[in-house]
Amino acid sequence: MVEVVLRAVRVDVGSATPLLLLEEMHGNRVLPVFIGTTEATAIAYALEHVETPRPMTHDLMDDVIEALGARLFSVEVTGLEDHTYIAMLRLFAGQSEVTVSARPSDAIALALRSGAPILVNDELMASEGQELDLHEDDDETDPVLSLDDEDHAERLLEEMRLFLDTVSPTDFQG
């Protein structure tokens, strides 16, 4: 497994779809993962440490894991099936290990809340990882939103809030 860090959230200009960029910690490959807007918002909330009056789904999941005396050991992006990434949650409860299938976006949102490492299968990173330089200076034509830059992270959060305020169920009908 390759340990990665969530380096950036990018909004794909053509589809207006959020994209996570998972950068390997000891290398220069990046695994791009398209996610939904709701999941991107949950990840942005975790990154910005946004407090909500009641627990959001991923906060609730983290609380349930802890209340059961378990801990999230890691999240692992393990494969790709029909253009969809597959992830697993590795939980430890006492002496037992439990794995639970999850969407990568949900797994990453949970990892950000719990501090668990994010891992990517070696073969998957070799086949789907891309060499990108995410550390270049951004300009107005480059929509990369670096999580290390508060202005960009705040802009992403605002874009997601605006989208959620204006989207309706009919926007998703074919």
N, C-alpha and C positions, 0 to 999 in steps of 0.2 A: 504494500500500500504506500502511496505517496501522500505525505501530509501537505495540505493546501491551506491557504488563507483567502478569505473573501477580500479580494483586492479592490473590486469596483462593481458598481451597478451601472449598466449601460442601458439606455433606451434605444432600441433599434429604430432608426429613422423611418425605414420603409414600412414596418408593421406597427410601430409605436408599442412594441412589446418589450417589457423589461428583460434584461439579460444579466445573469450573474457571471462574473469572471473570477474563477477559482484559480489562483496562482500557486504553483508548487513553491514550497518554502526554500528548497535547496536546488533551484534551477530556474529556467526562464520560460517554461511552458505554462499555458493558461487553458483551462477547460471552460468553454462558454456554455452556459446552461440557460435556455429560455424559461421564464417562469411567468405566472399570472400576475396581474396588477395587485390583487389582494394579497398574495404572498409577498410581493415586493414591498408593499406597505408594511406588512408584519415585520419583515427584515429591517426596513428603515426605522420602524419604531424601536426595535431591539438595539440597533446601532446608535440611535439618538437617545436611548434610555428614556423614552416617552412613558410616563406613568398614566395609566387609565384608571377611571373610578372602579372598574371591575376588571378581573383578569381577562385578557384576550386569550384566544384558544391556545396559543403556544405557551403563554404564561401559565395557564391552567394545566397544560400537559406537564410542564416542568414541576409545578406544585404537586401534582398527582404522583409523579415518579418519586419525588422526595418524601411525600407522605407515606408511600408504600415501603419506605426504607431502601429504595433502590437509587442508583445513580446512572446517569448517561455517561458511558465510558467513551464512546465515539460515535460519530455518524460517518457512514461509508457510502460513497457513490460507487456502486458495484458493477453496473452494466448499462447497456443500451439495447432496448427492444423496440422495434418499429418506431425509431426516431424519438423514443422517450427514455430518459434516464431513470434508472432504478437505484434506490438508496435503501440502506438498512440502518436502524438504530441498534447499537450494541449497549445493552443495559446489564448492570450487575446488581443482584439482590442477594446479599449474603454471599454464599459460595456458588450461586447459580448465575449463569449467563443466559440472557434472553435476547433474541434478535427479533426485530419487528420491521416489516416492510414499510417504507415511507416514500413519499415524493421527495426529491432532493430539496425543493424549496422549503417544505415543512421541516425536514431534518436539519437544514442549515439554520432556519429560524430558531429551532429548539437548541441547537449547538451554541448559537450566539447568546442565548439566555442562560445556558448552564455552564458555559466555558469549556465544553467538550471539544476535542480536536475534530477537524473535518479531514477525512481521508478519501482518496480516489484510487481505485483499482489500478495497478501498474499497467496492465494491458490496455485498459480504457484510456489512460492518460497518453500512452504511446500512440494509440490509434486516433484519438479525438482531440488530444491536446494540440494547441497551436503556440508557436513562438511569437510572443508579442512584447513590445516594450511599453509597459504601462506607466513608465516614469517620465515620459516626455511631457513638456509643458503643453497644456491644453490650449486650444484656441476656440473661437466661436463655432467653427465648423466641425469640431470633434466633440461628440456628445458623451464622451467618457466622463462619468461622475465619480471621481476618486473619493473613497471613503476617508482618506486622510485629510481632505480639504473640507472644512466646515461649510464654506459657501456652496460648494457643489452638493454636498449631502443635504443641506437645507433646501436647495433648489429641487433636488429629486423628491424630497418629502412633500414640498409644495405642489409639484406636478402631480404626484400621486393623489394627494388630497383633492386637487381640482378635478382630476379624472373621476375619482370616486363620487364626488358631488354631482357630476354631470352625466354619469353613465346610467343607462336604463337596461332592463332585461331585453328589450327589443334590439339593442345594439348587437346582441350575440346570436340573433336568429339568422339562419341561412337562407 
